[in-house]
Amino acid sequence: MSYRVFARKYRPQTFEDVIGQEHITRTLQNAIRESRVAQAYMFVGPRGIGKTSTARILAKALNCEEGPTANPCGKCGSCQEITEGRSLDVLEIDGASNNGVENIRDLRENAAYSPAKGPYKIYLIDEVHMLSTGAFNALLKTLEEPPEHVKFIFATTEAQKVPATITSRCQRFDLRRIPTDAIASHLGTIARSEKVSLEAAAGEAIARAAEGGLRDAESMLDQAVAFCGDSITEEGVMSIFGFTSRQSVSGLVGFILAHDVAAALRTIEEQAEAGKDLSRLLGDVTAHVRDLLVKGVSSDAPARREQFLMLLDHFAEAEQRMRWAPDKKLQFDVAVIKAIHLLGQASLDDVLEALTALRSGEIPPPRIAPASKTAVVPAPSRDVAESRKNPAPEENPAPTGAGSVEATPAVEPRPQTTNSPTVQAREEEAIDVSVAWDKIASGYSKSLIYRWLSGGIFQGAEDGIVRVALPPSSKEGMESLIGESGRKEAEGKLTEVLGKKVKLHLVVGDVPEPETVTEDEPEIEEPEKASEPPPPPANPADDFKNDPLIRKALEIFAAEIQTT
């Protein structure tokens, strides 16, 4: 007898033999027991997971001499004919090579004749999505109202290519990829049956490489037996298929996360010289990063999760480029170098979180980064730089709290007499509102709205109207993030904190200080001075660089300011 490969020799012959598809086999068995067999079935799923095998078992269950039965005997003439593919009542058709209208017309004509032996004439069309549009149209009427003795079973790997008019006339079953441990267990059963010693690690390596396809795993085991003989080791499997050990993959990912470019490139060089499949290695690296992400989802490390997501996107793009690249090692090296560079970059969220912490009086831990990393912080506009100046204490009309940014008022207040009751009342009101403003800004926690409101410059309060200026750079944020609803929300928080109704007036740009001149205190006119040439404009970049907040942020991120 000629040699039979494992994929054919150990093909499932009963519903119980089908691995990993219990949700389908149980449904089919119950349907047969209760005489609820549909006129058409469609089995959908990737290659090598049991679509055609399940279809043949269903055909045997329907035409078994002891049936229809949920457990075909496999010994009667009908079952053996179906197993060997020579049954006159079960016609297997390749949809790729018999996809024309004439082929389907022949099928319709033959369907009218009664079965030769069994109770049903069964048409099993594999890769049904390959049929032409005309063939599908020719099949529609027969599929919807077939003769009572006709059953259709379709199998396809691309169900989206099958017209909805066909799918709606079938009971669809989606077969799943088989779990790795189930494949490894099945390979161990085959090895024992073949009197072959299979290391557990070797079986797991094959099962992982099969990616849910049992037929692929059986074919690889067949090849491993031919290479290793009666004793299959993990080393032999790694050698014949170009796999990389899990320890090497884990080590490479560790070097990437540690920003060790030299060690990462050295590992790739070693794997390339050993003849490993670099495309598969990159896939293993991606899978390992995914596992790290899944394990850390429940932990309190959002920054780390962001890095893993960034790496997954980057490596997915690299896999696409590597698929068609003639020099795969070059593409792999570049992908790893770029991944380490991406990990070293300070994201905008990192900068904002650090600045927010500094503004609140907290000192974030220094960010450890490669020496080659540079975080580019753009120099601000003149208006933003002016808003960051620290005024002298005597020039501040009201103290600011820990949650606000100190800034020079747009217009310096005129000299005033502190003994005036009106002025004192306004100063007290300004102090209360300033503290309240800081309190409601910090109440937004670390949301984007907080970042805009906490940068607001308190301008003054009078007659229940609170004026706050935002720097010009906040215009977009005020319109998109704050808006009218956000202003009203902040207004409500102010009212709640102060215990009295107030109106909030947000303005982007320079807002004059409220007039503090009273009727009891007439304005004193100053003598006109000779016109003097205006002083040279200050450099906004210098003010930005000298800001203590910015200097501390540069220290944390080991960054430098680059101007264009």
Disulfide bonds with the S-S distance in Angstrom:
none
